[in-house]
Amino acid sequence: MHATQRNRGFTAIEMFTVLIVISVLTAIAVPMWRRHLLRVQRADAIASLTTLAAAQDRFFGRNARYADGAQIAANPPAGLGLKTSSEHGFYSLEVRAAADGLSYLATARVIASQGQAADTRCVEFSIDHVGIRRAVDDSGADRSADCWR
């Protein structure tokens, strides 16, 4: 009895096909993941501004005026008791209060060195004393509806 023996393994064409499929999937998945990550990290700005607005309301209740930028980090009752960056460090926080202390604008801006710099769609978030939320892209165009979701 003579049995023929067949070599088992992958051909070069099969390996090349697998490499092409993996390359295409990677080329699609990596940018999609990066965009998703940027959107998720926007929540850092939103949460920080929401916290800051609540702290401003408490401050106003005690002092009959809103805190200014110099009072962000000061402990209550003299300040808001917050950090000048967002919780995860992707955004810097700034507050500008009116001279009479009856209004303010809080802003969260991307910190370029923290990985969020690639988010050109939502580079700056803001909220004011009446709760109006705004956001702009890197060209200054309004992206409020897009970014604050």
Residue pairs with C-beta under 8 A, 6 or more apart in sequence:
34 118
38 116
38 118
38 119
38 121
41 88
41 90
41 115
41 116
41 119
42 119
42 122
42 125
42 147
44 86
44 87
44 88
44 89
44 90
44 91
45 86
45 90
45 91
45 108
45 122
45 125
46 125
46 148
47 86
47 87
48 82
48 86
48 87
48 91
48 93
48 108
49 93
49 106
49 108
49 125
49 126
49 127
49 133
50 127
51 82
52 72
52 80
52 82
52 93
52 95
52 106
52 127
53 106
53 127
53 131
55 67
55 80
55 81
55 82
56 66
56 67
56 80
56 95
56 104
56 106
56 129
58 76
59 66
59 67
59 71
59 76
59 77
59 79
59 80
60 66
62 76
62 77
63 77
63 101
64 101
65 97
65 100
65 101
65 102
66 95
66 97
66 98
66 101
66 102
66 103
66 104
66 129
67 74
67 79
67 80
67 95
67 97
67 104
68 95
68 96
68 97
68 101
68 104
69 94
69 95
69 96
69 97
71 78
71 79
71 80
71 95
72 79
72 80
72 82
72 83
72 84
72 93
72 95
73 79
73 80
73 81
73 82
73 83
73 84
74 80
74 81
75 81
80 95
82 93
83 93
84 92
84 93
84 94
85 91
85 92
85 93
85 111
86 92
86 93
86 108
89 111
89 114
90 110
90 111
90 114
90 115
90 116
91 108
91 109
91 110
91 111
91 116
91 125
92 108
92 109
92 111
93 106
93 107
93 108
94 106
94 107
94 108
94 109
95 104
95 105
95 106
95 107
96 104
96 105
96 107
97 103
97 104
98 104
102 129
103 128
103 129
104 128
104 129
105 126
105 127
105 128
105 129
106 126
106 127
106 128
107 124
107 125
107 126
108 124
108 125
108 126
109 123
109 124
110 116
110 117
110 119
110 123
110 124
111 117
120 137
120 138
121 137
121 138
121 143
121 146
121 147
122 135
122 136
122 137
122 143
122 146
122 147
123 136
123 137
123 138
124 135
124 136
125 133
125 134
125 135
125 147
125 148
126 133
126 134
126 135
127 133
127 134
133 144
133 148
134 142
134 144
135 142
135 143
135 144
135 146
135 147
135 148
136 142
136 143
137 143
